[in-house]
Amino acid sequence: YIELRSEKVRNIIGQIPPRIIRSGISIIFLVICILLFGTYVFEYPYIVKSQIIITEENNNLSGIIKIPANEICKLKSGQEVIINFDNILNMNNGLLVSKIDSISTIIKFENEEAFGYARIKINDTLITNKGYQIKFTNEITGNAQIITEKISFFDRIIRPIKQLLLKEN
């Protein structure tokens, strides 16, 4: 067995300078703090996606949104609804925007799934947010996105933990 380096050289090579360690730990800590701050400050909309059927009743257009029962408690009258249609993919003509008019308090069971319903009123001309007019026939089906609230990613993680802790007490 032949030693290629002296003990002093091995000690110098084996040591990491303390300044590099301190600055590396500080940078990692700073990056983690910035990420946590970002998750707390920046909010994004929480959206409930569902199906909508637009019909005509008494010369007025209205839409009925079928909402999963576990999501219905998040809805309130006046929340914004964005509507796009199944047969118009990537609709460059724009989207219909409306608001929730009323929410049913009755939950219905269909094929082992529970649903509630919300109703929206739509302007009679069916004009999109980009000014295009959609011609109404008997019934139009589409997809609805209901913006319920804006919530930060931090709150999105912490809320279920809080609820679990409160249930146990």
Order of alpha helices (4+ residues) and beta strands (2+ residues): alpha-alpha-beta-beta-beta-beta-beta-beta-beta-alpha
